[in-house]
């Protein structure tokens, strides 16, 4: 449910940007400046919330997901100038970044305890709700409903998601500490600082850079290079997000032992898809390339996060998730800018080749960085029976009932 609320917010926001811009009475350059405040708020919050999770427990996730919906509604109600929009987006970025880390920590714990593919499917729920919320917001706009209406709906949804987490999750940090780890499968995080998580985050950054490059530029490519109409061009980002969601649900059942293969296949598909887009003579071929690229990028971050989550000490779950997510998020921020720089230099088709190069780099670096990080790409498929029993007796939910975060 938390991932659904998170996806709903970003779906509503993405479809509402033009109306927010008109309400604030700002130009394109000023809007670009304002959007920087999302990242400025998110990055420090992502780092800080990891420590909060390890200190006070995973119920911190309930607070931050509820806060995200409220911050979004508050931002829209007050965004009547550039200055107020910047302040509002900084708060949105902070609550979004904190919610991102916290939800993934909750999903990681659930996946380790239950042995179910919680993370990948939860991210599939997120992608699905981005698409659905975007379409619903478009309909609300066409019906001339006030701008705040869809954001108010998301705020209510976020409060319900937060309440659900409070009811489901064990309270207190003690419930997630001192988790026994079988001697035959020690957590590689023990005593090694943040280095292993930074290396995993680097791989995640390459994946996210590719993903957001397509999400942000696919409509522009279709319009400028293939001369499609505005209606067809606007379908491209939704088609990309829809393919991501379908892929995540489809591969969610794969065992943890296949993680490295999934990463390499995803990187190869992402590279092939971007290359096909770069060479596409028609919109149909470009759409095929976009679908392949979406399927490839869809599996990357959830798989990396799953590798870490299944092997990290429970007392360090918050900080581990925080570091991996923060470093990966840098790629998400840089991806669209990367395309813009290359497009200015060699055109949009050349920029798509540069995006393919990101996926090639990921394909090459994965076999090197995974062993170097100590994870080796082979997360446990599930916790041991004794471990599950121990967790169940303390947490209040068992292996047959995963955390309701998705």
N, C-alpha and C positions, 0 to 999 in steps of 0.2 A: 504493500500500500504506500509506503514511503517513496519508493521508486516511481510509482504512478503519479504521486503528487509532484515529485521533482520534475518528471517529464511533462506534466501538465503545465507547470509554471513556464518552462522554457518554450513549450509550444505556443502558449499564449503570448509570451514576450516576442518571439520571432515574428509572429503574424501582426503584432501591434506596433512594431517599430515606426512605420510611417506615420501612424496617428499620434504616437508620442512625440515624434519630431514636429509635427504640425502644432500640437498643443504647446510645446515649448518654444515654438517660433524660432527655430534655429536652422542653419544651413547644413549641407552635407559635411563640410569640414568640422563644424562645431559638433555635429553628431558623432563623428569619428573620435573627437577628443573626449566626449562624454563616455563613449563606450570603453575607453581605456580605464575608466574608474571601476569597471566591473572586475578586471584583472587586478587592479591596485587593491581592491578590497578583498578579493578572494585569496591571493597568495599568502599574506600573513595569517589570515584566518585558518587556512588549511594546515599551516604549520602548528598553530597554537591549539587547535581542537584535538590533535593527536594526544597531547599531554593531558588535556582535560578528560578525554576518554579513559586513559590509563589511570587517572587519579580518581575520578568520580563514577566511572562505569559507563556502559553503553547507553544508559538512559539519557545521556547527553544528546543522543541522536533525536530523541523525541522533542527536545527543546528547539534544536536548530531547524528541524524540518517545519515545525510550526512557525518559527520566526521568519522563514523564507517567504511563505505566503503572505504574512502580515507586512513584511518589508516591501514586497511587490505592490500590494494595494496602496501602501503609504506613498511609495515612489510615484505612482500614477496620479494620485490625488494632489501631490505637491509639485509635480514637474511642469511648472509654468514658465520656467526660464532656464537658461543654460546652467547657472549656478545650482539651482535646486535639483535639476536633473542629475548633475554630477554627484551631488551629495546622496541623492536617492539611489543611484546606481552603485555607489561605493557600499552602501548598506546591503543592497541586493547581492553584490559580489561577495561580501563577507559572509552573509548567511548562506548563500549558495555554496561557497567553497567549504564552509564548515559542514553543511548538510551532506555534500558529496563524500567527504572523508568519513563522516560518522555512519552514513548508510552502508558504505562499502565495508566498514569494520563490522557492523552488525551482520551483513551478509556473509562475510568471511568466517565469522564465528559459527553461524548457522551451518555453513557448508562443511566446516571441519567436524562439527558434532554429528550432523546427520548423514554425511557422505553423499548428499544430493547436490546437483549442479545449481546451487542457489545463485551464485554471482552472475553467471552468463545469462540465466533466464531473467534475473532481476533487471539486468541491463537491457534485455529484450523488452521488458515491460516499459522501461523508460523510453526507449525508442518508439514503441507503439503509441504511447501517450503523447509524445512530441507531435506525431503525425495527426492524431485525432484532435488534439487541442488546437493545433494550427488550423485545421479545417473548420472546427467549431467557431473559432475566433473570427475566421473569415466570414462565416455566415452571420455572426453577430454584427460585424462591421457592415455587411451588406444590408442588414436590417436596421442600421442606424442606431443601434443600442449604444448607450454611453460607454466610453472607453473603459471605465472602471468595472463594468459588469463582469467580464470574464476574469479579471484579476480578483474580484471579490469572491467569485466562485472557487478559484484556486486557493484563496486564503482559507475558506471554510474547509476545503478538501485537505489542506495541509494541517489544520488544527485537528481534524479527525484522524489523520495519519499519525500525528504526534501522540494523541490520546491512545491510539491502538498500540503504539510502541511502548508507552508507559505501562499499559496493562500486560503486555506480552513479555517484555524483557525483565530479567532479574535485576533487582535494585542494588546499588552499591558497587564500588570497585572490587570489593572482596570476592564477589561472585565470579569474577573473571580472572583472578590471580591464581598463581601456583598450580596451573594446569599441568598434570603429569604428561610427559612426552616419552614414548617408548625409547629405550636405550638404543635400539637398532636403527632409529630414525631421528637423530637429534635435530633440533631446529637450528638451522645455520645462522640464525640471528644472534645466538648466544655469544656475548662477549666480543662481538665484532663491530660494534658501532653501527653507523648508518650506511657505511660503504656498500654492502650488498643491496640495500634498498635503492640507493642512488643508481646503481647499475641497472636494476630492473626498471627504474623510472626512465632511464635513458631510452631503453627499448620502447617503453610506453609512449615517450615523447615523439619518437619517430612514427609510431602508429597513429597517434592523435593528430600529428601535423598533416599526415596524409588524409585522414578522415575529415578534418575541418577544412582542408584545402578544397576538397570536392564539395562539401556541404555549402561552403561560402561562395564558390566560383562556378558551380555547375550551371546555374541559370545564366550567368554572364557569358559563359562559353557558348551555350546553346544560342543565345541571342546574337552575340557579336560575330562568332565564327561560322555558325550554321544558319544564321538569319531566320531563326524561328520567331514566331509571334510571341508577344508578351505572355499570353495564356499558356502556351506550350513550355516556354522557358521557366515559368514559375512552378511547373510540375516537377522539374528536375530535382530540387532539394527534397521534396516530399517523397519522390520515388527512391531516392538514395536512402532516406531514413527508414522507409518501409522495408527495403531490402535488408538493411542492417537488423531490423527487428526480427524479420522472418529467419534470417541466418542464425541469430542468437538463440532463438527457440529451437531451431533444427539441430544445432550442434551441442546444445546444452547437456545432452545425455552422454557425451563421450567421457570415457574414463580419464582420470588424472594422468595416467601413464602415457597418454597420447598428447600431452601438452606441447612438447617440443615439435611434434609433427604438425599440430594445428597451427602453431606460430609460423613455421616455415611455409606451410601451404597458404596461410593467410597473407604473408608477405609477398609470396609469388603471385597470388591472385591480384593483390593490390597493385603490384608493378605492372602486370599484364593489362589490367583494366585501365590504368592511367595511360599506358602506351597506346592502347586501342583508341582512347578518347583523342589523344594527340593527333592520330592519323585519320580520324573518322571523316569520311567524305559526306556523310548524311547524318541526320538526327537519329535515325534508327540505329546505326552503328555506334554512335556516341552513347546512346541509351544502353546498348549492350555493354559497352565498356564501363559505363557508370555502375551498372548492376554487378559486374564482376569485381570492380574496385570496392563497392559497398560490401559485398560478401567477404572480401578479403580483410578489409579494415575492421569489420564487425567483430571478429574473433580475437583481435590482438590484445587490447587492454584487459578485457575480462579474464582471458587465459593467464596473462601475466599476474594479475591480482590474485587469481586463484592459486597459482604456484606459491606465492608468498603467504597467503592466508592459511593454507593447509600446513605450513611448516613453522610459522612464527610462534614464539612463546606468547601465551595469552596475556601476560602482564605487559607485553610490549606491542600488542596488536594495534592500539591507537597510533602510536608513533610510527610503526612500520607502515601502516596504511597511509598515514599523513605524508611521509616522505615519498613513497611511490606515487601517490596521487598528485602531489605538488609538482614533482619533477616532470611527470607526464603532462600535467596541465600546461606547462610552459610550451610544450609542442603544440597543444591546442591553440594557444594564443599566437604562436609564431606562424603556424601553417598558412593562414590567409595572407599574412604580410609577405611571406616567402613567395607565394604565387604572384603577388603584386609586383615585387621587385623583378622577378624573372619575366613577367609579362611586359614590363616597361623595357626590358633589355632585348628580349627575343620574341615577343608576342605571346599570346595565350597558348598556342600550340606548343611552343618551346617550353612554356611554364609547366604544361602537363607532362612533358618529358622530365622536367626537374622534379615533379611530384613522383613520377615513377622511380627516379633515382633514390628518393627517400625510402621507398619500399625495398629497393635493392640493397640499400645500406642496412636495413633491418634484417633482411634475409642473411646477409654476410655476418653481421654482428651477433645475431642470436646464438649460434653455436659457440661463439667465443665468450660472450658476456654471461650467459647462464652458468656455465661451470665456474667462471671466475667469481661470480656472486656467491657461490656455495649452494645454490638451489639446484642447479643441474637440470632444471626443467622436468623434474619428476616428482611433483607433489603427491602426497598420499591421497589415495582415492577416498579414504574415510578414516575417522579416528578408530582406535582400537575399541573393542567391546568394553574393556574395563574403563577406558577413558570416557566413553559415552555414558556408562553407568554413573561414573563419578560426577560428570557434568550434569547429568539429569537430576541427580539427587540434590544438587545445589542450585540449579538454575530454574527449576519449575517447569521445564518443558523438555520433552524427550526426543529421541531420534526420529520418531514417527511424526513429529509436529515441528517443522522448521519455523524459525522466526518469521513473523508476518511483515517482512520488509519488502515484499515483492508481490 
